[in-house]
Amino acid sequence: MDLSFSDEQNMLRDSAERFVADNCGVENLRTVRDTEDGFSRDYWKQFAELGWLHLPFSEEQGGLGGTPVDTMVLMESFGKGLVMEPYFSTIMLAGGVLRQLDECALIEPIMEGNLLMSVAYAEPQSRYDLFDVTTTATKSGDGWTLNGHKSVVLHGETADKLIVSARTSGDRRDESGISLFIVDGNAPGVERRGYPTVDGSRAAEIILENVSVDADALIGVEGEGHALLEKATDEAITALCAEAVGAMKVLVDTTVEYCKTRQQFGQPISQFQVLRHRMADMMMEYEQAKSLALVAALKVHSDDPVEARKAVSGAKVQIGKSGKFVGQQAVQLHGGMGMTDELSVGHYFKRLTMIDVLLGNTDHHLKRFSNAA
Amino acid sequence: MNLEFDGEELAFQTEVREWVGSNLPEDIRDGVMNGTGIVKEQTIRWQKILHDKGWIAPSWPKEYGGTEWTAAQKYIFANELAAAGAPALNPFGLTMCGPVIYTFGNEEQKAEHLPGILNSDVWWCQGYSEPGSGSDLASLKMAAISDGDDYIVNGSKIWTSGAHIADWIFCLVRTSTEGKRQEGISFLLIPMDLPGIEVSRITMIDGGHHVNQVFFTDVRVPKANRIGEENKGWTYAKFLLVNERNGIAQIGGKKRQLARLNKLAKATGMEGETLADSRTYQEKMAHAEIALNALEYTELRYLAGQQSAFAPGSEASGLKIKATELQQSMSELFLEMAAYYSLPYNGFRDMDGVNEPPIGMPEFTGGNEDFLYGRAATIYGGSNEIQKDVMAKILLSM
């Protein structure tokens, strides 16, 4: 056993933290959240130049062959800086699906920073079940015709291409019979309604009305898209957990610093036992979240599917619980200041609230964990 | 002893229900029931309807416009109004400043201010917290220096709810720096349109404009605007806090929230059924309902004259803690139920002139804003940590 980071991983962390400290954070968030894209295309180009877009793709695919632990290192830094760029939707979600294919011409433009993608997996009725799919794909000529409503597609409005889960056979909640299709964001029949999300990011409702795609738009094996999707989202969850850990680190640091500075009753409020204990609790929530995020990154590719699933869902449960406590208490201990749009605290709190929801909340993963064995 | 209403109480309940049913404007009811919220004009319109009926301030003494209702009647009234979708009233005049004025003010002050509070022609806000004085309120510094018949006021108030739409502000100001800090504070009424007052917006994490920082630069305020004695303001402020426990638990609003949770659960799918069929959520709803019952009957016991067995005088603090905790856990449950549809932000920011319907589920409307701004509930009005200190102090001195 060796829990130390490699030199490469330490270098990656240094460069990511430096970039984030220099360029991101709450000031940047306030600037880009009001733009049409909701992120900086200039930063995205720099991500490409820094090799971050290559990171999790294999060397055969032209990537760096990074492991989930490498991704964890990068995402933790992103979490510290409230990074707004669509790394999660393009590289983790869409990339996570495409990486599993034998061959895929989309990977290169993605890594070059020339192609933005997202995955449209959720539907209004689906909640967190990836297999609950009512969007249909029916054969027409050589290709397929898609119809349905995909909800809360992250950066769905700016994605050049979407991966859409659609039912090619079976009933609404069958795991089999789901296929994945590449759909152009601007294809006729695709209606995208973009909107801000609660953390200042962007998402879209996507309505597909008689959208025609060619036969080769279907990726993977027909009817077996659920497995591709689940594998991609499991790895994406480990990235989300790492992002949450980064956000929690900032919140604990900021809160400790604030309580040491803020004077009430003639002393720093850090002198009050009730707040000291609260901060000790916040610290341990962070430590436990960090531990299970690491376990998830190390086990997500385990040969034992039960072990992998428990590691991923267990981490998501811990992140949900810890993120809620750390986020809410950071706001509470900052008092009125923690409630303002001006301070960073509220933005980290909102990001943590959003991360709990993404790809299944605490209750969902608690159930998945207990059903795993 | 029994919990049943008697014949007179039942008749009163019917009277209130029928009256609200035919007098609450539809647009106001919809704004409350659908979570889209209401604006100042609507609150004023509703308050004026209540005022015309003589029901605007049931807790005030009869001679000042109150009703002399029993505790049971006040309970019935609050419940019926909330269930029908009546909005919360602006508390700053009616439950905070008004009672201080009729209890400690002189005849001129009563005549000048009480009618405007009752008929809603004058909108009030509260100037207590300062940038350096939050939990430690008694350390407040905003200075009122004597200058003939006036005070010259300099300083700043923060977290002032509704200062941007208020006509008057009641302030705690420092009139002496000698002796105990609490003994140098006075209670001063200040019109917001005096020269030297500047209101600066503070945007909160839900994107909304609820609170402000108010700056006072050489503001000349007549001493006639001081309530009671100079340097006795802290006593009046404490009276106000204890008086405030009336309705602090906001039971009616929470019952409405519970009903909205049930509605959302029925409208939300889960595992091929609705959330309302899910054991997990049934139990979460049951927890919320039991907590609400415990809060409601604790408040009722206090309103009926019973006191805390351990720390009499701490009732308002205890109710505030449990009420805000429940409010926050219910709004979290609301988010959990909406799942991915808790993510779209339909709130205040940049929404001017946008006519598109909100994204997501109509049953969830307002859920995010309630959740986010609701985090302030355990901070304002004396943080819950401070409330526990108050309770423990009384408990341990018994």
Interface residues (C-beta under 8 A of the other chain):
Chain A: D34 A122 P124 Q125 S126 R127 Y128 D129 D132 S151 V152 R172 R173 R193 Y195 P196 T197 V198 G200 A203 E205 Q263 Q264 F265 I269 F272 V274 L275 K324 Q328 V331 Q332 G335 G336 G338 M339 T340 D341 E342 G346 H347 F349 K350 T353 M354 V357 N361 D363 K367
Chain B: S129 G132 S133 G134 S135 D136 S139 I158 W159 I202 T203 M204 I205 G207 V211 T268 G269 M270 E271 G272 T280 E332 L335 E336 A339 Y340 Y341 S342 L343 P344 Y345 N346 R349 D350 E356 I359 N368 F371 L372 Y373 R375 A376 T378 I379 Y380 S383 E385 K388
